[in-house]
Amino acid sequence: MLAQAFEQLKPNDPTGRLRITLPESFSENWLSPMLVEFHLQYPDADLYLDPSNRDIDLVREDYDLAIRFGPTRDTVLEERVLFGDFVAPVCSPAFAGQQGLGPDVRSLKGIPLIHVTNRTKDPGWLDFRAWGDAFGFDRDHLNHGVRISKTGSGLQAAAAGQGLAICGIVEAFHALKAGSLILPFGPSMICQTKYAYRLLWARSRAKSNPRALFIEWITGRSDRFVSELDAYLASQGSRASG
């Protein structure tokens, strides 16, 4: 009630202003390349993104929306589930050819590995060791390589042919679709996460037209993304079987 009262005392925000907090990696690797679509549809929207892994309090802090990767919770927040994720190793096509990587490989001995650290607490998120265990890989060759704390840097290194990186397919999707990264072991060796990306907002915060427009846009874009991802994985399965 206090938060709602303070909201009513605030001066009206500029028309079109929208503040969103979201995970840094999600912003950099999934959302940012598509923001031009939003601006073309709503050129008057004043969008402010705060890529941060801090759980910002949407009731007390000055943010209209949040995108978070986590479990669904019964809170004072409204939420809409956007989509889940999958974990899999990725690399450049040239690297896969040079290293002889494919669905029949069961050892990563001598393969440069890129480990992305500082990850989510999702119990379904796998590192190389857990992923290798899930698919019967030689455990003696899953812990070597380079460790990078930022997902974008790990993906760039993999796309440059420097190694095999394990990551979320959501973060790698644009590069996978463009062909600079591939799933060398095919779509049958991916693992679904337990958490999902969710859009949240405070019930107490006054409704705004920019917020409604962004919710509508990202919900539609998320539905399209799920269809695009399903089509991509299906095409990779057909290619592997062919």
N, C-alpha and C positions, 0 to 999 in steps of 0.2 A: 504493500500500500504506500509506504514511504517512497519507494522508487518511482511508482506511478505519479505520485504527487510532485516529485522533483521534475519528472519529465514534463508535466504540464506547466511548470514554472519556467522552463527553458525557453529562450527566444526561438522562434520558428527557424528551422534549418533552411539554407538556401534551396531553391527549387532544384530538384534533381540530384541532390547530394545523397550518396550512399557509401557507408563505411562497412567493409567486410574484413574479418580476420580469417585466416586459413593457413594450413600447413605450408611451410616454405617450399618443400619439394613438389607438392601438388600444384602450387601456384606456378612455379617455374617450368615444370615439365608437362603438365596437362592443361591447365586453364589458360595461361598467358597466350599460347599460340592461337587460341580461339576467340580472344576478347574482341578482335576486330569485328567479328560477327555481331556481338552485342552492340558495339558502338555504331555499326551501320544501321541497325534496327532502331536504336534509341540514341541518336546523336546528342541529345540535350542532357543525358545522364552524366552526372559528375561522380565518377567511380573512384573510390579510394581503397586500395588493397593493402592490407598489413600482413605480409607473409611472416608468420611467427608460430613456433611450436608451443607457445605459452597458452594455457587454457584461460582465455579472457572471459571475464564475468559480463555476460550480455545484459544482465539486469542493471548493474551499477556502472558499467563503463560505456563510453559513447560509441557503440558499434551497433549497426542495424542487423547484420547477419554474421553467421560463422559457418565455416565448413570444417568438419572434424572427421578424423578417422578413428573410430572407436565403437564400442558397443552401444546399443540403444539403452537409454536410461529414462526412468520416469521422473522427470524434473519439472521445474517451472517453465521450461522452454518448449516451444513448438518445434517439431522436427519433421524432416522429410528425407527418407533414405534415397540416395542418388544411385549408388552401385557398389558392389564389392570389388575385390581385387584377386589377383593370382600372383604367385611367386614363381619365377623361373629364371634360369641362366640365359643371357643374351650375349651376342658377339657380332662382329662384322661378318659379312659373307666371305670375304677374303680370309679372315682369321679361321673360320670354320673349315675352309678348304685346305689351308696350310696345315692345320692341326689334325685333320681327318676326323672332325667331330660329326656325329650323327646318332640316330636313334639306337644303334646297336652297340655304341661305346659304353663301357662300364668302368673305365678308369680314367682319371684326370692326371695321371702321372706325367710330369713335365709340362703341363698346360699352365700358362700364366693365369692366375685367378685374381679377380678384383673383388674384394670383400667390402661392402658398404656397411659401415658401422653406425651407431647412434640411431637405431631403428625403433619402430613401434613396439609396444608391449603386447601386441596381438599374439595370443598363444598359437595361432595358425601361421605366423610368419616364420619362414625357415631361412637358416643360413646354409652355407654349402654343406656342412656336416649333416644337418638334419635332412636337407634335400637329397643328398647322396644316399643316406640311409633309406629314405623312402623308395628309392628306385634301384637299390642293389649295387651301388658303386663301391669301389675299393676304398675303404675308410682311411687307408694310410696316405692318401693323396688328395685330401679335401681341405687342409688347413694352411697350406702355403700360399704365398702371393702377397699382393699389396692391399693395404687397408685404407679406405677413404671414408671420411665422415660425411661427405655431401653426395647425395644421389646424382645430381646433375653432373658432377665431375666424374663419377664412376661411369655414367652412361657415355659421356664424351670420350673417355679413355677407351671404352669398349668399341665405340663407333670408329675410333682411330686405329683399331686393330691391335691394341695393346694387351688385350686379355679377355677372359670370359667373366662377365659380371652377373651376379645374382641380384634381382631387383623385382619391384612390382611391375606387372604388365601395364597398369594404368600409367605409370610414370614413363615407361618406355614406348608407349603405343604410337606416338607420332613418328618416332624413329623407325619402329617396326613397319608401320604403314608406308613410310617413305623408302624403306629398303636399306637404310644405313645400318640397321640392326636386324638380326634374325633370331628365331628360336632354333638353335642347332639340333636339339634333341626332339623337336616336334611338339605339337600341342598335347600329346598324351603324357608328357612329363612336366606338367604344371600343377601347382597345389593351390587350392582356394583358401583365402584368408578367412578368419572368423569374424573380423570387424568389417565395417563398411564405411564409405564416405557418406556423411550426413550433413544436411543443411539445417541450421538451427536459428531461431530468433526468439526473443523474449515476448511472452504474452502481454506483459505490462507495457511494452513500448508501443506508442501510437502507430497505427498503420500509415504507410506512406506509399504513394504511387511508384516511386523508384524501386522500393523493396518488392512490391507486387510484380513489377515488370521483370526484375532480375530473377525472382523465384520462378516465374513462368518461363523465362528464357533458359535458365540452367536446368530446369526439370525436362524441358523438351530436348535440350542438347544432350543431357544424360541418357535419355531414352535412345537417341540416335547413336550415341557412343556405344551403348550396350549392343545394339544391332550391328554396328560396324565391327565391334570386337568379335561377336559371334561369327560374322561372315569371314573375318580374317582367320580365326582359328580353324574354321571349317575348310578354308582354302589351303591352309598349311597341312591339314590332315589329308586332304585329297592329293596334295603334292607328294607327301611322304609315302602314301600307299601306291601312287603312280610310279 
